[in-house]
């Protein structure tokens, strides 16, 4: 007797649910085996499509497009004393040593045209740094970020750390910390240094001092990319009271009141792209995929002397560096 073949009919909605389940339980969010760069090579990224590998020994920057092999890319050699600091789209920002003073002069490179340019406000930015350094408030300055409109200037040592937004064309500096409006967040991608959060997302307020003394309030730090917002508590106002590590990392989507708690405390270097959120807790790198909710963890080499990892990501890669530690930068592929 001949058996009739079975036929299975799957509706479009059921097929979509099946594919979502396969994505959630399929391949991990992050590859376990990293690309280990040689010592002296660090990484900066624009959060989207470009990662820049800076070889401190050779003084050469390599521009790698997201998805291209890390061994390839375009080589860029800046003027002596300059180093790759940040990238945004086609613009690459170099910081240039100011005759050993500890100040950093800005130098821009256009990746598309290959042209170098000193911003119009460079002299004013250098004068500000020299004044602060001569007063003993800080020891060194470096550029640590670049947005569509502003750069991020960080100072360390002395009575630091200190972070400022800088308009490289006018030399105007501003404070990136906004404790006034919970519906806005600080970003170098806006001329004013702040941008409105999508609703109903808002930064939560608390007392600035962990012991509850004083009336000054402190709002959460936040970053928004696409329809997702990452929020966390910044470093405490009194560093001697608790460690400098951040706490209470949460994720929220535009149009939703639901918040996703990612970790509670003791973490560093939160990063958000259109595809994932990442952070470091201890010596463990965590990556959480925005669509599907998959998470992966990988253990990084331990660091000594209170050093911490910093992260730089594109949509498909995440780099973990620890400047000053002697540890090699590790780059992981994000699925």
Residue pairs with C-beta under 8 A, 6 or more apart in sequence:
10 18
20 292
23 291
23 292
23 294
24 292
24 293
24 294
27 335
28 294
28 296
28 335
29 276
29 287
29 288
29 289
29 294
29 295
29 296
29 334
29 335
30 285
30 287
30 296
30 298
30 318
30 332
30 333
30 334
30 335
31 332
31 333
31 334
31 335
32 296
32 298
34 298
34 330
34 331
34 332
35 70
35 330
35 331
35 332
36 328
36 329
36 330
37 43
37 53
37 70
37 328
37 329
37 330
37 331
38 328
39 326
39 327
39 328
40 55
40 56
40 57
41 53
41 54
41 55
41 56
41 328
41 329
42 53
42 54
42 56
42 321
42 323
42 329
43 51
43 52
43 53
43 54
43 312
43 319
43 321
43 329
43 331
44 51
44 52
44 54
44 84
44 85
44 86
44 87
44 312
45 51
45 52
45 87
45 312
45 313
45 314
45 317
45 319
46 87
46 88
46 89
46 314
47 225
47 271
47 272
47 273
47 313
47 314
47 315
48 66
48 89
48 273
48 274
48 314
48 315
49 65
49 66
49 314
49 315
50 63
50 64
50 65
50 66
50 87
50 89
50 111
50 314
51 64
51 66
51 312
51 314
51 317
51 319
51 331
52 61
52 62
52 63
52 64
52 84
52 87
52 92
53 61
53 62
53 64
53 70
53 73
54 60
54 61
54 62
54 83
54 84
55 61
55 62
56 83
59 77
59 78
59 80
59 82
59 83
60 75
60 76
60 77
61 75
61 76
61 77
61 78
61 84
61 92
61 94
62 73
62 74
62 75
62 76
63 73
63 74
63 76
63 87
63 92
63 111
64 70
64 72
64 73
65 73
66 314
66 315
66 316
66 317
67 316
70 331
74 111
76 84
76 92
76 109
78 84
78 94
78 96
78 107
78 109
78 116
79 96
79 107
81 96
81 97
82 94
82 95
82 96
82 97
82 107
83 94
83 95
83 96
84 92
84 93
84 94
85 93
85 94
85 95
85 104
85 142
85 143
85 144
85 146
86 92
86 93
86 143
86 144
86 145
86 146
86 151
86 152
87 93
87 146
88 146
88 147
88 148
89 148
90 110
90 111
90 112
91 108
91 109
91 110
91 111
91 146
92 108
92 109
92 110
92 111
93 106
93 107
93 108
93 109
93 143
93 146
93 151
94 106
94 107
94 108
94 109
95 104
95 105
95 106
95 107
95 142
95 143
96 104
96 105
96 106
96 107
97 104
97 105
98 104
98 105
98 126
98 129
98 130
101 129
101 130
101 133
102 129
102 133
102 138
102 139
102 140
102 141
103 126
103 129
103 130
103 133
103 141
104 129
104 141
104 142
104 143
104 153
105 118
105 122
105 125
105 126
106 118
106 119
106 122
106 125
106 143
106 151
106 166
106 168
107 116
107 117
107 118
107 122
108 116
108 117
108 118
108 119
108 168
109 115
109 116
109 117
110 117
119 125
119 168
119 169
120 168
120 169
120 170
120 171
121 166
121 167
121 168
121 169
121 170
121 171
121 172
122 168
122 171
123 171
124 170
124 171
124 172
125 153
125 166
125 168
125 171
125 173
128 171
128 173
129 141
129 153
129 155
132 138
132 141
132 155
133 139
133 140
133 141
136 158
137 155
137 158
137 159
137 160
137 162
138 155
138 156
138 157
138 158
138 159
138 160
138 162
139 155
139 156
139 157
139 158
139 160
140 155
140 156
140 157
141 153
141 154
141 155
142 153
142 154
142 156
143 151
143 152
143 153
143 154
144 152
144 153
144 154
144 163
145 151
145 152
145 188
146 152
146 188
147 187
147 188
147 189
147 190
148 188
148 189
148 190
149 167
149 188
149 189
149 190
149 191
150 165
150 166
150 167
150 168
150 174
150 188
150 189
150 190
150 191
150 193
151 165
151 166
151 167
151 168
151 188
152 163
152 164
152 165
152 166
152 176
152 188
153 163
153 164
153 165
153 166
153 173
154 161
154 162
154 163
154 164
155 161
155 162
155 163
155 164
156 162
163 176
163 177
164 173
164 174
164 175
164 176
165 173
165 174
165 175
165 176
165 186
165 188
165 193
166 172
166 173
167 173
167 174
167 191
174 193
176 186
176 188
176 193
177 186
177 234
178 184
178 185
178 186
178 193
178 194
178 219
179 205
179 208
179 216
179 217
179 218
179 219
181 194
182 202
182 203
182 204
182 205
182 219
183 196
183 197
183 202
183 203
184 194
184 195
184 196
184 197
185 194
185 195
185 197
185 203
185 221
185 222
185 223
185 224
185 229
186 193
186 194
186 221
187 193
187 194
187 195
187 223
187 224
189 195
195 224
197 203
197 222
197 224
197 229
198 224
198 227
198 229
198 254
198 255
199 254
199 255
200 255
200 256
200 257
201 222
201 224
201 229
201 231
201 252
201 254
203 219
203 220
203 221
203 222
203 231
204 219
204 220
204 231
205 217
205 218
205 219
205 220
206 217
206 218
206 233
207 213
207 214
207 215
207 216
207 217
207 218
208 214
208 216
208 217
208 218
208 237
209 216
209 236
209 237
209 238
209 241
210 236
210 237
210 238
210 241
210 242
211 238
211 241
216 237
218 233
218 234
218 237
220 231
220 232
220 233
220 234
220 248
221 231
221 232
221 233
221 234
222 229
222 230
222 231
222 232
223 229
223 230
223 270
223 272
224 230
224 272
225 272
225 273
225 274
226 274
227 253
227 254
227 255
228 251
228 252
228 253
228 254
228 272
228 274
228 277
228 290
229 251
229 252
229 253
229 254
229 272
230 249
230 250
230 251
230 270
230 272
230 277
231 248
231 249
231 250
231 251
231 252
232 246
232 247
232 248
232 249
232 250
232 267
232 270
233 246
233 247
233 248
234 246
235 244
235 246
236 242
236 244
243 266
245 265
245 266
245 267
245 268
246 265
246 267
246 268
246 270
247 264
247 265
247 266
247 267
248 261
248 264
248 265
249 261
249 262
249 263
249 264
249 267
249 270
249 279
250 259
250 260
250 261
250 262
251 259
251 260
251 262
251 277
251 288
251 290
252 258
252 259
252 260
260 293
262 277
262 279
262 286
262 288
263 279
263 281
263 286
266 281
266 282
267 279
267 280
267 281
267 286
268 279
268 280
268 281
268 308
268 309
268 310
269 278
269 279
269 280
269 308
269 309
269 310
269 311
270 277
270 278
270 279
270 311
271 277
271 278
271 279
271 311
271 312
271 313
271 318
272 278
273 313
273 314
273 315
274 290
274 315
275 289
275 290
275 291
275 315
275 316
275 334
276 287
276 288
276 289
276 290
276 313
276 318
276 334
277 287
277 288
277 290
278 285
278 286
278 287
278 288
278 311
278 313
278 318
279 285
279 286
279 311
280 286
280 300
280 308
280 309
280 311
280 320
283 299
283 300
283 301
283 302
283 303
283 309
284 297
284 298
284 299
284 300
285 297
285 298
285 299
285 300
285 309
285 311
285 318
285 320
285 332
286 295
286 296
286 297
287 295
287 296
287 297
287 318
287 332
287 334
288 294
288 295
289 295
289 334
289 335
298 332
300 309
300 320
300 330
301 327
303 309
303 322
303 325
303 327
304 325
307 322
307 324
307 325
308 322
309 320
309 321
309 322
310 320
310 321
310 322
310 323
311 318
311 319
311 320
311 321
312 318
312 319
312 321
313 319
313 334
315 334
316 333
316 334
317 331
317 332
317 333
317 334
318 331
318 332
318 334
319 329
319 330
319 331
319 332
320 329
320 330
320 331
320 332
321 329
